[in-house]
């Protein structure tokens, strides 16, 4: 069993309040979950900043290759959104021995 963890650090565009931030981040989280129903997705950091967000994605798979493939696809989906800028993406892979 392999567990993949993807952390996405995001800079939001023309956002001036936490309410506007939610209107950008919630649809992004929903789209990731809709396109990849087997992953867990949540906003996990920068909760009190209105122009930054950190989104976490967790993947469980029988193979390391599949975990990596799903995390790469999630990263691409976020990177190509025009209203946000992906500052960094960190992938970690854990297996039974960790």
C-alpha positions in Angstrom: 0.0 0.0 0.0 1.2 3.5 -0.9 0.0 6.8 0.5 0.7 10.0 -1.5 0.5 13.4 0.0 0.4 16.5 -2.2 0.6 20.0 -0.7 -0.2 22.9 -3.0 0.7 26.5 -2.1 -1.5 28.9 -4.0 -1.6 32.6 -4.5 -5.1 33.9 -5.3 -5.7 36.7 -7.8 -8.0 39.6 -7.2 -9.2 38.6 -3.7 -9.7 41.2 -0.9 -11.5 39.3 1.8 -11.8 35.8 3.3 -15.3 35.5 1.8 -13.9 36.1 -1.7 -11.2 33.6 -0.9 -13.8 30.9 0.0 -15.5 31.6 -3.4 -12.3 30.7 -5.2 -11.0 27.8 -3.0 -14.2 25.9 -2.4 -14.9 25.4 -6.2 -11.3 24.3 -6.6 -11.5 21.7 -3.9 -14.9 20.6 -5.3 -13.5 20.2 -8.8 -10.5 18.2 -7.6 -12.8 15.9 -5.7 -15.2 15.6 -8.6 -12.5 14.7 -11.1 -10.7 12.4 -8.7 -13.4 10.9 -6.5 -10.9 8.5 -4.8 -8.8 11.3 -3.3 -9.2 13.3 -0.1 -8.9 17.1 -0.6 -9.1 20.0 1.9 -7.8 23.5 2.5 -5.1 22.9 5.1 -3.1 26.1 5.5 -3.0 29.9 5.3 -6.6 29.9 6.7 -6.4 33.5 8.0 -4.7 35.0 4.9 -7.1 36.2 2.1 -4.6 36.0 -0.8 -2.9 32.7 0.0 -4.3 29.1 0.3 -2.8 25.8 1.0 -4.6 22.7 -0.4 -3.8 19.2 0.7 -4.5 16.1 -1.4 -4.2 12.5 -0.2 -4.1 9.4 -2.4 -4.0 5.8 -1.5 -3.1 3.2 -4.0 -1.6 -0.3 -4.4 1.3 1.0 -6.6 3.6 4.0 -6.3 3.3 4.8 -10.0 -0.5 5.2 -9.7 -0.1 7.5 -6.6 2.4 9.6 -8.5 0.2 9.8 -11.6 -2.8 10.9 -9.7 -0.8 13.6 -7.7 0.7 14.9 -11.0 -2.8 15.1 -12.5 -4.1 17.0 -9.5 -1.2 19.4 -9.7 -1.7 20.0 -13.4 -5.4 20.7 -12.8 -4.6 23.4 -10.2 -1.6 24.9 -12.2 -3.8 25.5 -15.3 -6.5 27.5 -13.4 -6.3 31.1 -14.7 -7.5 32.8 -11.6 -4.8 31.4 -9.3 -1.0 31.1 -9.3 0.6 27.8 -8.1 3.6 28.9 -6.0 4.8 25.4 -5.0 3.7 21.8 -5.0 5.3 19.3 -2.7 4.7 15.5 -3.2 5.5 12.9 -0.6 5.1 9.1 -1.0 4.8 6.7 2.0 4.7 2.9 1.9 4.2 0.1 4.4 7.8 0.4 5.6 7.6 4.0 6.7 
